[in-house]
Amino acid sequence: MVEYISFELCKPDGDSKYIKLFERSGEYYLELQSGVNGIYIIDRNNIDVDINLYRCPRYSVKLISSLLESLKIYGWPKTIPSDYVPSNRIIGSDDGTWTLDYKERGKKTMRHIRGKGEFPKEEPYISFYRLFVNSISDEKTKDWFLEGYEAESK
């Protein structure tokens, strides 16, 4: 069963968003946030900050977990393309990059995968992308992630 998974995409224009599914006190939550160059303002008292937090039903998490398990994320390369060297920036991310952090319950380590350019459009990556993006209940955020990706990946 998935314990934590986050996916961040920073488009070439610097517009960035992340999706995070995590467990806290036995409940699962899906968090969505927008930022610029991978920098996100976290101020829950400021209504201008665009953070959306949704409680996820356990059956949804079980379904997502079973589908993710078959994609064997722990076997994916650490960087895509293989010659990509992630920036040593302290905060944020580079334009046109993406990151995936994944941890299953019972595993000691979290899997960190970094990529430059568009997210890969072949299996098993495309199945992951569609599954995770389609778990978003916010249509505006879902459209942002799918913009350009769906048409090019067919």
NORWO-V353327 format. One record per backbone hydrogen bond with DSSP energy under -0.5 kcal/mol. NH is the residue of the N-H (numbers start at 1). CO is the residue of the C=O. E is the energy in kcal/mol with one decimal. If there is no record, write none. Layout:
BEGIN
<<NH:CO:E> <NH:CO:E>>
END
This chain:
BEGIN
<<3:103:-2.9> <4:103:-2.0> <5:21:-2.4> <6:101:-2.5> <7:19:-2.6> <8:99:-2.4> <9:17:-2.5> <10:97:-3.2> <11:9:-0.6> <11:15:-2.7> <14:11:-2.7> <16:35:-2.1> <17:9:-1.9> <18:33:-2.2> <19:7:-2.4> <20:31:-2.4> <21:5:-3.2> <22:29:-2.3> <23:3:-1.2> <24:27:-3.1> <27:24:-1.9> <28:56:-0.6> <29:22:-2.6> <30:54:-2.9> <31:20:-3.2> <32:52:-2.8> <33:18:-1.8> <34:50:-1.1> <35:16:-2.9> <36:39:-1.6> <37:14:-4.0> <39:36:-1.8> <40:38:-0.5> <42:40:-0.6> <43:41:-0.7> <46:43:-1.9> <47:45:-0.7> <49:46:-1.4> <51:49:-1.4> <52:32:-2.7> <54:30:-2.8> <56:28:-2.8> <60:57:-0.7> <61:57:-1.7> <62:58:-2.5> <63:59:-2.0> <64:60:-2.7> <65:61:-2.9> <66:62:-2.4> <67:63:-2.1> <68:64:-2.7> <69:65:-2.5> <70:66:-1.1> <71:68:-1.4> <72:68:-0.5> <72:69:-1.3> <75:72:-1.9> <76:73:-1.7> <80:114:-1.9> <84:81:-2.1> <86:84:-0.6> <93:37:-2.7> <96:10:-0.8> <97:10:-1.0> <97:94:-0.9> <98:115:-2.0> <99:8:-2.1> <100:113:-2.6> <101:6:-2.4> <102:111:-2.2> <103:4:-2.7> <105:1:-3.4> <107:104:-1.9> <111:102:-3.7> <112:110:-0.5> <113:100:-2.8> <113:111:-0.5> <114:78:-2.7> <115:98:-2.6> <116:80:-2.2> <117:96:-3.8> <125:122:-0.7> <126:122:-1.7> <128:124:-1.9> <129:125:-2.7> <130:126:-2.4> <131:127:-2.4> <132:128:-3.0> <133:129:-2.6> <134:130:-2.1> <135:131:-0.6> <135:132:-0.8> <136:133:-1.6> <139:137:-0.8> <142:138:-2.4> <143:139:-2.7> <144:140:-1.7> <145:141:-2.1> <146:142:-2.3> <147:143:-1.8> <149:146:-0.9> <150:146:-1.7> <152:148:-1.1> <153:149:-1.5> <154:151:-0.7>>
END
